[in-house]
Amino acid sequence: REFRDKIKQGSGGTVESGIGILQSVKEDLELSAIPSETPPAQNPLELVRGICDRFHLIARQMRSRHDSRHTLDVQDEYDVQDLFHALLHLHFEDIRPEEWTPSYAGASARMDFLLKNEQIVVEIKKTRTGLGAKEVGNQLIEDIARYQSHPDCVLLLCFVYDPDGRVANPRGIENDLGQDSDDLHVQVMIRP
């Protein structure tokens, strides 16, 4: 709007007025008075959390295909990982699936996803018969201990997909296992 006003004010048609308008626009750009077209960078953690929050809606939508076509039906943890991996590609370039963790209690394991540039590890679980609140909690406790020594993990986000509501108190587990220390920040999200 200011740009249009300046053009109208200086529309005398002379070279001097044109130079004056361009100089004024240049000054406005240098002072950031004219908004840029580039959107602000988004917080990578919030992007991953958004995927977790909307995951169930996406999984349900995948079941409803035109003309009853084949689809991905999220039945087990591998299905959750496959769909989550695809959704990460919306926001991230360097996604490393199944990176090895340092040894913990004599064994090492593979993490689900490492966002190396962002130093975020995403660990995924899916509840099922035999993997309820207690078992998920125990597995996450082991995962948290394992990732504390990983050099590329500053933040561990544990996503538990619980479409059948097997975890009776999801906020309690999230609060109990979430931590914010100098070594590792942990967030747990349990969502249907």
LOFIBA-464486 format. One line per 4 residues: number of its first residue (from 1); their letters; for each residue x, y, z of N, C-alpha, C. Coordinates in pm, 1 decimal, decimal comma, always signed. Atoms other than C-alpha are relative to their C-alpha. Layout:
BEGIN
NUM> A> X Y Z X Y Z X Y Z ~ ...
END
This chain:
BEGIN
1> REFR> +82,9 -118,3 +0,0 +0,0 +0,0 +0,0 +88,0 +125,7 +0,0 ~ -90,2 -114,7 -4,4 +280,9 +240,0 +91,5 +69,4 +17,1 -134,6 ~ -67,8 -3,8 +129,6 +451,0 +150,1 -236,8 -89,3 +68,0 -103,9 ~ +93,1 -61,5 +95,7 +139,7 +241,5 -437,3 -14,4 +149,2 +25,9
5> DKIK> +11,5 -141,8 -34,6 +107,4 +571,8 -247,9 +121,5 +78,1 -49,3 ~ -121,5 -67,7 +44,4 +467,7 +657,8 -328,7 +2,1 +14,9 -151,2 ~ +5,8 -9,5 +146,0 +413,0 +582,1 -695,0 -95,3 +111,3 -41,1 ~ +97,9 -104,6 +33,4 +103,1 +805,0 -703,9 +56,9 +138,7 +28,7
9> QGSG> -56,4 -129,6 -36,2 +287,5 +1087,3 -527,2 +106,5 +44,1 -99,7 ~ -110,7 -36,4 +87,2 +582,8 +1075,1 -762,2 -28,9 -25,0 -146,5 ~ +31,1 +32,5 +139,2 +397,8 +1013,5 -1088,2 +0,5 +121,6 -91,1 ~ -13,9 -117,0 +85,8 +506,0 +1340,6 -1242,9 +59,5 -35,1 -135,2
13> GTVE> -50,5 +44,3 +127,9 +668,6 +1139,3 -1519,8 +145,6 +33,8 -24,6 ~ -139,3 -37,8 +22,8 +1020,4 +1273,8 -1474,2 +91,8 -110,7 +48,6 ~ -99,7 +96,9 -42,0 +1333,2 +1063,5 -1437,2 +33,6 +20,8 +146,7 ~ -32,7 -30,1 -138,4 +1406,2 +1240,2 -1108,9 -104,3 -58,6 +95,4
17> SGIG> +103,4 +55,2 -88,2 +1070,2 +1136,7 -961,5 +9,1 -152,7 +2,9 ~ -16,1 +145,7 +3,9 +1128,8 +775,8 -1074,9 +116,1 -45,2 +86,2 ~ -115,8 +33,1 -82,7 +1472,8 +772,3 -913,6 -34,6 +16,9 +147,1 ~ +42,3 -23,4 -139,0 +1321,0 +915,5 -596,4 -86,8 -114,4 +51,1
21> ILQS> +87,2 +111,6 -39,7 +1055,2 +642,9 -589,4 +82,9 -125,3 +23,7 ~ -83,7 +119,1 -14,3 +1312,6 +366,4 -642,6 +88,9 +8,9 +124,1 ~ -82,1 -18,2 -119,6 +1537,1 +512,4 -372,5 -82,6 -23,5 +125,8 ~ +88,3 +17,6 -114,8 +1244,6 +521,2 -131,0 -35,5 -147,3 +20,3
25> VKED> +31,0 +143,2 -9,9 +1150,4 +159,9 -210,5 +121,5 -75,4 +53,1 ~ -122,7 +64,0 -46,0 +1514,8 +56,6 -160,8 +16,1 +19,6 +151,0 ~ -11,7 -27,8 -143,1 +1519,1 +223,6 +182,0 -101,5 -81,0 +79,7 ~ +102,4 +79,1 -67,8 +1191,6 +53,6 +276,7 +40,5 -147,4 +8,1
29> LELS> -45,8 +138,6 -1,4 +1334,7 -285,5 +178,8 +111,5 -21,1 +100,6 ~ -110,5 +10,7 -94,4 +1649,9 -222,9 +378,9 -48,7 +6,8 +143,9 ~ +56,8 -11,9 -134,4 +1440,6 -128,5 +682,4 -108,5 -103,7 +27,2 ~ +102,5 +104,5 -9,0 +1205,6 -424,0 +620,2 -139,5 +57,1 +18,3
33> AIPS> +133,7 -59,2 -8,0 +907,6 -192,5 +592,8 -96,0 -71,1 -94,4 ~ +82,7 +75,6 +93,2 +782,3 -399,7 +300,1 +15,1 -146,4 +36,7 ~ -10,7 +140,2 -42,2 +696,6 -754,4 +408,4 +55,6 -87,1 -112,4 ~ -57,4 +92,0 +99,3 +892,5 -1029,2 +236,4 -101,7 -108,2 -32,5
37> ETPP> +88,2 +108,2 +42,7 +721,2 -1310,5 +49,0 +38,2 -132,0 +64,8 ~ -46,7 +123,4 -59,4 +925,9 -1574,1 +231,3 -67,9 -20,9 +134,8 ~ +63,5 +24,5 -129,4 +725,9 -1734,3 +513,4 +105,9 -25,2 +107,2 ~ -97,0 +23,4 -107,0 +897,7 -1751,1 +850,8 +27,2 -149,8 +16,6
41> AQNP> -36,3 +139,8 -22,3 +1081,8 -2073,9 +929,8 -82,8 -55,9 +115,2 ~ +80,8 +61,9 -103,5 +873,1 -2315,8 +1131,7 +88,1 -83,2 +91,8 ~ -69,9 +78,1 -99,3 +990,7 -2487,7 +1445,7 -10,7 -148,0 -37,9 ~ +5,8 +139,9 +42,7 +1087,1 -2845,7 +1345,0 -73,6 -89,5 +99,3
45> LELV> +71,4 +80,4 -98,4 +957,7 -2989,9 +1671,6 -150,9 +15,7 -17,1 ~ +143,7 -23,2 +17,9 +617,7 -2829,5 +1613,2 -51,4 -68,7 -126,7 ~ +40,0 +70,7 +122,1 +608,9 -2976,9 +1261,8 -19,9 -149,0 +28,3 ~ +12,9 +142,9 -33,1 +669,1 -3329,2 +1397,2 -119,1 -21,4 +92,5
49> RGIC> +115,4 +11,3 -90,3 +417,3 -3273,3 +1676,9 -132,0 +10,8 -77,2 ~ +119,9 -13,0 +83,0 +163,4 -3164,0 +1414,1 -32,9 -129,9 -72,5 ~ +22,1 +129,9 +64,5 +211,0 -3492,6 +1228,9 -59,4 -98,0 +101,4 ~ +52,1 +88,7 -104,5 +153,7 -3680,9 +1556,1 -146,2 +31,5 +31,1
53> DRFH> +136,9 -40,0 -34,3 -158,8 -3481,4 +1636,6 -100,9 -37,5 -107,8 ~ +92,9 +25,5 +110,9 -313,2 -3541,7 +1291,1 +10,6 -142,2 -56,1 ~ -28,1 +131,2 +56,4 -185,1 -3896,0 +1234,3 -124,8 -87,3 -10,5 ~ +118,6 +86,9 +1,1 -508,8 -4075,5 +1327,5 -98,2 +41,5 -109,3
57> LIAR> +89,6 -46,9 +106,4 -715,5 -3857,2 +1094,0 +50,7 -43,4 -137,6 ~ -58,7 +39,9 +128,1 -474,3 -3932,7 +809,4 -14,4 -150,2 -19,7 ~ +12,0 +146,5 +9,4 -473,3 -4307,9 +883,9 -143,7 -40,5 -32,6 ~ +140,9 +29,9 +30,3 -854,3 -4311,3 +882,8 -35,1 +37,5 -143,3
61> QMRS> +28,3 -45,0 +136,1 -868,4 -4113,7 +558,2 +58,3 -97,1 -103,1 ~ -63,4 +94,1 +92,9 -631,6 -4362,7 +393,4 -87,9 -122,8 -25,4 ~ +88,6 +116,0 +16,1 -892,4 -4638,1 +448,1 -114,7 +27,8 -96,0 ~ +115,0 -38,5 +81,7 -1154,2 -4446,0 +252,2 +47,0 +45,9 -137,6
65> RHDS> -51,0 -30,9 +132,7 -1041,3 -4463,1 -110,7 -112,1 -5,1 -102,3 ~ +95,3 -3,0 +110,4 -1233,9 -4388,5 -428,7 -8,8 -137,7 -65,4 ~ +24,6 +123,9 +74,4 -1388,5 -4691,7 -596,3 +59,4 -122,0 +71,9 ~ -50,6 +110,2 -82,2 -1272,6 -4919,3 -308,6 +138,4 -48,7 -41,3
69> RHTL> -136,7 +36,9 +40,7 -911,6 -4912,6 -426,4 +81,5 -46,2 +120,2 ~ -89,5 +46,7 -105,9 -631,6 -5079,1 -229,1 +65,0 +119,7 +68,6 ~ -57,1 -109,8 -76,2 -479,5 -4869,0 +42,1 +90,1 -54,4 +109,4 ~ -78,8 +36,1 -117,3 -248,8 -4869,7 +341,5 -93,9 +2,7 +119,5
73> DVQD> +80,4 +8,0 -121,4 -443,7 -4990,9 +640,6 +97,3 -16,4 +115,6 ~ -97,0 -1,3 -108,8 -251,8 -4915,8 +958,1 -40,0 -105,8 +102,4 ~ +31,4 +111,9 -87,8 -256,3 -5249,7 +1137,6 +107,5 -28,2 +103,0 ~ -107,9 +29,3 -93,9 +85,5 -5274,8 +1302,3 +101,0 +114,7 +1,9
77> EYDV> -99,0 -105,4 -18,9 +389,9 -5071,5 +1403,3 +73,7 +34,7 -129,7 ~ -67,5 -27,1 +127,9 +553,8 -5109,6 +1061,4 -86,1 +88,5 -90,7 ~ +89,9 -86,4 +77,4 +246,4 -4956,2 +895,3 +6,3 +144,1 +51,8 ~ -10,1 -133,3 -59,7 +266,9 -4663,9 +1139,5 +129,9 +66,2 -45,1
81> QDLF> -129,0 -53,9 +40,5 +636,2 -4619,2 +1058,8 -0,7 +41,2 -147,7 ~ +2,8 -31,7 +143,3 +575,5 -4629,8 +680,7 -76,9 +128,4 -28,1 ~ +80,9 -119,8 +22,5 +299,8 -4369,4 +689,6 +66,2 +122,9 +63,2 ~ -66,2 -112,4 -67,9 +486,4 -4149,9 +939,8 +120,5 +47,2 -80,7
85> HALL> -116,1 -34,0 +81,8 +799,6 -4162,1 +723,1 -43,0 +83,2 -120,8 ~ +50,8 -76,3 +115,1 +599,0 -4044,1 +421,1 -40,9 +140,4 +41,6 ~ +44,7 -131,5 -46,5 +450,3 -3758,6 +623,9 +117,6 +89,7 +40,0 ~ -119,0 -79,9 -33,1 +793,5 -3647,1 +747,8 +57,3 +68,6 -123,3
89> HLHF> -52,6 -57,7 +123,8 +888,2 -3584,8 +384,5 -69,2 +131,5 -37,5 ~ +65,6 -128,5 +24,1 +641,2 -3295,0 +382,5 +86,3 +116,4 +47,3 ~ -71,2 -109,9 -64,6 +877,9 -3091,9 +599,8 +151,7 -16,6 +8,5 ~ -141,8 +24,4 -25,7 +1221,3 -3254,4 +614,4 +67,0 -66,3 -119,3
93> EDIR> -79,0 +54,2 +110,6 +1493,8 -3338,8 +364,1 +82,2 -121,5 +42,3 ~ -93,6 +103,6 -44,1 +1738,5 -3553,6 +562,9 -64,7 -82,7 +110,5 ~ +68,4 +89,8 -93,4 +1537,4 -3833,4 +725,8 +75,5 -132,3 -4,4 ~ -79,5 +122,9 -2,8 +1745,0 -4130,1 +836,9 -74,7 -106,9 +78,5
97> PEEW> +70,1 +108,0 -70,2 +1540,8 -4438,4 +914,7 +98,9 -104,8 +49,6 ~ -71,4 +113,9 -57,3 +1679,7 -4713,9 +1134,9 +149,9 +21,9 +17,4 ~ -138,2 -23,6 -40,5 +2005,1 -4553,2 +1247,6 +25,8 -80,6 +127,6 ~ -36,1 +76,6 -120,0 +2188,1 -4759,7 +1511,9 +23,8 +93,2 +117,5
101> TPSY> -25,8 -74,4 -123,1 +2196,5 -4636,4 +1869,6 +127,1 -54,3 +64,6 ~ -113,1 +54,3 -76,4 +2500,0 -4667,0 +2098,3 -47,2 -114,4 +89,5 ~ +31,1 +115,7 -83,2 +2513,4 -4981,4 +2309,0 -51,7 +45,1 +137,0 ~ +55,9 -25,6 -132,7 +2301,8 -4978,5 +2626,0 -32,9 -135,3 +60,3
105> AGAS> +20,1 +127,7 -69,1 +2299,5 -5268,5 +2874,6 +43,0 -116,9 -88,2 ~ -56,6 +107,3 +80,4 +2508,8 -5473,0 +2633,4 -63,3 -20,8 -135,8 ~ +64,7 +16,8 +130,0 +2286,4 -5425,7 +2329,5 -26,0 +136,1 -62,8 ~ +38,8 -122,5 +70,3 +2225,9 -5164,0 +2064,2 -127,7 -28,8 -77,2
109> ARMD> +126,9 +15,6 +70,7 +1905,6 -5103,5 +1875,2 -5,1 +101,7 -112,3 ~ +18,6 -96,5 +108,0 +1778,6 -4915,6 +1575,6 -108,9 +98,6 +38,8 ~ +102,7 -102,4 -22,6 +1598,4 -4585,6 +1616,9 -89,4 +4,4 -123,5 ~ +91,0 -2,8 +113,8 +1296,1 -4532,8 +1394,6 +40,2 +108,4 -100,1
113> FLLK> -35,6 -108,5 +91,8 +1384,7 -4190,4 +1248,4 +91,4 +99,4 +69,5 ~ -88,3 -106,4 -45,2 +1668,6 -3946,8 +1291,3 -10,9 +114,5 -98,6 ~ -3,2 -122,9 +78,7 +1622,3 -3592,8 +1163,0 +132,2 +65,8 +37,4 ~ -138,0 -32,6 -38,0 +1994,5 -3527,3 +1161,3 +23,7 +149,7 +15,1
117> NEQI> -23,4 -144,8 -6,2 +1998,7 -3153,7 +1085,3 -68,9 +63,7 +120,9 ~ +78,6 -56,3 -110,1 +1737,1 -3087,0 +1353,1 +36,7 -63,8 +133,6 ~ -41,0 +76,9 -117,1 +1891,8 -3337,4 +1601,4 -120,9 -50,9 +78,1 ~ +121,6 +56,2 -58,3 +1550,8 -3493,1 +1661,3 -7,2 -147,8 -37,5
121> VVEI> +27,0 +141,3 +24,4 +1491,3 -3866,4 +1699,5 -147,7 -22,4 +27,7 ~ +140,3 +36,4 -17,8 +1138,2 -3997,7 +1653,2 -6,0 -150,8 +21,0 ~ +18,6 +141,6 -31,8 +1061,0 -4330,2 +1819,0 -149,5 -27,4 -4,5 ~ +141,5 +28,5 +22,8 +731,6 -4491,8 +1721,6 -38,0 -133,0 +62,7
125> KKTR> +58,9 +121,5 -56,3 +519,0 -4746,9 +1905,9 -146,8 -3,8 -42,1 ~ +143,8 +16,4 +23,3 +173,5 -4888,0 +1833,2 -51,5 -101,4 +100,5 ~ +57,0 +91,8 -98,1 -35,6 -5041,8 +2105,3 -71,4 -114,5 -71,5 ~ +66,1 +120,1 +52,6 -180,6 -5388,4 +2051,5 -23,5 -93,3 +117,8
129> TGLG> +14,0 +99,2 -105,0 -276,4 -5695,7 +2249,9 +139,2 -36,6 +49,5 ~ -130,2 +29,8 -58,1 +14,8 -5752,5 +2486,6 +94,3 +119,9 +4,7 ~ -82,0 -122,1 -5,4 +151,4 -5398,8 +2437,8 -91,8 +115,4 +41,1 ~ +84,2 -104,5 -55,7 -55,1 -5179,2 +2663,8 +84,1 +104,8 +69,9
133> AKEV> -65,4 -112,4 -67,4 +34,1 -4892,6 +2894,4 +128,4 -41,4 +70,4 ~ -117,1 +42,7 -76,8 +276,0 -5085,0 +3117,8 +115,9 -35,5 -92,5 ~ -105,5 +44,5 +92,1 +470,0 -5244,5 +2831,5 +56,1 +116,3 -80,7 ~ -45,8 -117,9 +74,0 +484,4 -4922,4 +2629,5 +86,8 +86,5 +89,8
137> GNQL> -78,0 -79,0 -94,6 +605,7 -4735,8 +2937,7 +138,8 -58,4 +21,4 ~ -130,2 +65,2 -19,8 +882,9 -4991,7 +2997,8 +89,1 +13,7 -123,3 ~ -79,2 -14,8 +122,5 +994,2 -4982,2 +2634,1 +50,6 +143,3 -16,3 ~ -42,3 -139,7 +13,0 +1003,1 -4602,9 +2635,6 +108,1 +36,5 +101,4
141> IEDI> -104,6 -23,9 -99,8 +1208,1 -4597,9 +2956,8 +134,4 -50,8 -52,9 ~ -123,2 +54,0 +59,5 +1465,8 -4820,7 +2784,0 +48,0 +87,7 -115,2 ~ -37,5 -84,9 +114,1 +1458,6 -4603,6 +2470,3 +62,4 +131,1 +47,1 ~ -50,8 -127,3 -51,5 +1512,9 -4284,6 +2669,7 +142,9 -18,3 +51,1
145> ARYQ> -135,5 +26,0 -51,2 +1815,2 -4434,9 +2846,9 +97,6 -22,9 -115,5 ~ -86,1 +31,4 +115,1 +1954,0 -4557,2 +2513,7 +37,3 +127,0 -77,7 ~ -24,6 -118,4 +83,1 +1923,1 -4220,9 +2334,9 +77,6 +109,6 +71,5 ~ -72,9 -104,0 -73,1 +2087,6 -4016,0 +2610,6 +144,9 +10,5 -43,8
149> SHPD> -140,6 -4,5 +40,6 +2429,3 -4107,8 +2472,9 +17,0 +12,7 -151,2 ~ -12,6 -13,1 +146,0 +2350,0 -4064,6 +2101,8 +43,8 +142,7 -33,9 ~ -53,4 -134,5 +25,9 +2555,2 -3772,7 +1965,5 -90,2 +90,3 -84,2 ~ +86,9 -80,2 +86,2 +2289,1 -3660,7 +1715,6 -139,4 +21,3 +59,3
153> CVLL> +133,0 -10,0 -60,2 +1994,1 -3676,1 +1955,3 -0,3 +102,1 +112,1 ~ +19,6 -102,4 -102,6 +1916,0 -3356,4 +2142,2 -142,9 -8,2 +52,8 ~ +140,0 +11,2 -37,9 +1540,9 -3415,7 +2143,3 -54,0 -134,1 -46,8 ~ +63,5 +127,4 +31,2 +1361,4 -3749,6 +2155,5 -150,5 +18,9 +8,9
157> LCFV> +146,0 -6,3 +0,4 +997,0 -3748,9 +2052,4 -50,9 -142,5 -16,8 ~ +56,3 +134,8 +2,4 +819,1 -4075,7 +2133,1 -147,4 +11,4 -36,2 ~ +139,1 -2,6 +45,3 +497,8 -4117,6 +1935,4 -59,5 -138,4 +19,0 ~ +70,5 +124,9 -23,9 +263,3 -4388,2 +2059,4 -135,7 +11,2 -66,9
161> YDPD> +128,5 +1,2 +69,5 -21,6 -4461,0 +1821,0 -89,6 -100,4 +70,8 ~ +90,4 +80,3 -81,9 -310,0 -4593,0 +2030,9 -143,4 +13,1 -51,5 ~ +132,7 -19,9 +59,2 -613,8 -4616,0 +1800,6 -112,6 -69,1 +76,2 ~ +103,4 +72,6 -72,6 -797,1 -4861,1 +2028,3 -15,6 +43,8 +144,4
165> GRVA> +11,7 -52,2 -135,7 -750,0 -4663,2 +2351,0 +46,2 -97,9 +106,9 ~ -52,1 +97,0 -97,1 -544,6 -4930,9 +2528,8 +70,8 +67,2 +117,9 ~ -65,3 -73,7 -108,5 -364,5 -4666,2 +2736,9 -107,2 +82,8 +70,2 ~ +109,9 -63,5 -73,1 -612,0 -4559,1 +3003,8 +30,5 +144,4 +38,6
169> NPRG> -37,3 -134,6 -43,7 -418,9 -4249,8 +3118,9 +116,9 +50,7 -84,1 ~ -110,5 -41,4 +86,8 -216,0 -4122,1 +2822,5 +73,7 +124,1 +49,4 ~ -67,7 -121,5 -46,9 -146,1 -3777,1 +2973,7 +91,0 -30,8 +118,7 ~ -84,1 +38,7 -112,6 -9,4 -3943,8 +3287,5 +133,0 -56,4 -46,1
173> IEND> -124,5 +56,8 +53,3 +246,5 -4146,2 +3088,2 +82,2 +108,7 -67,5 ~ -72,4 -110,5 +65,2 +334,6 -3839,9 +2879,4 +73,3 +85,4 +103,2 ~ -60,2 -84,5 -104,3 +398,2 -3637,0 +3195,1 +110,0 -73,3 +76,3 ~ -98,7 +76,2 -76,9 +585,7 -3914,7 +3376,4 +129,1 -21,0 -78,0
177> LGQD> -119,1 +33,3 +78,9 +825,3 -3991,6 +3089,4 +63,9 +121,2 -67,4 ~ -57,8 -120,0 +59,9 +872,4 -3643,3 +2946,2 +103,0 +60,6 +93,6 ~ -103,7 -62,5 -83,1 +1188,0 -3473,1 +3065,7 +69,2 +109,3 -79,0 ~ -69,4 -112,8 +61,3 +1382,3 -3159,4 +2998,9 +131,3 +19,5 +74,4
181> SDDL> -130,1 -10,3 -66,4 +1747,5 -3198,0 +3092,1 +103,2 +53,2 -99,2 ~ -106,8 -48,3 +86,9 +2076,5 -3069,0 +2955,7 +42,2 -105,8 -101,0 ~ -43,7 +108,4 +87,8 +2156,3 -3410,8 +2805,1 -101,9 -32,6 -108,5 ~ +102,6 +45,1 +93,3 +1825,3 -3492,6 +2641,2 -135,9 +57,3 +38,9
185> HVQV> +138,0 -44,4 -17,5 +1482,0 -3337,3 +2599,0 -88,4 -111,3 -54,2 ~ +88,2 +110,0 +39,7 +1208,0 -3601,6 +2583,6 -144,0 +48,0 +4,0 ~ +143,6 -23,7 +4,1 +849,3 -3556,3 +2474,2 -66,9 -128,5 -44,4 ~ +77,6 +118,7 +32,4 +597,2 -3836,9 +2465,3 -137,8 +46,0 -42,9
189> MIRP> +134,1 -32,5 +49,2 +278,8 -3810,0 +2260,1 -74,6 -129,0 -26,6 ~ +84,8 +118,1 +20,0 +9,8 -4077,6 +2284,5 -128,1 +49,9 -62,8 ~ +116,0 -49,2 +75,9 -261,5 -4026,1 +2024,6 -74,3 -112,8 -68,6 ~ +77,2 +85,2 +91,1 -544,7 -4216,2 +1866,6 -22,9 +75,4 -128,5
END
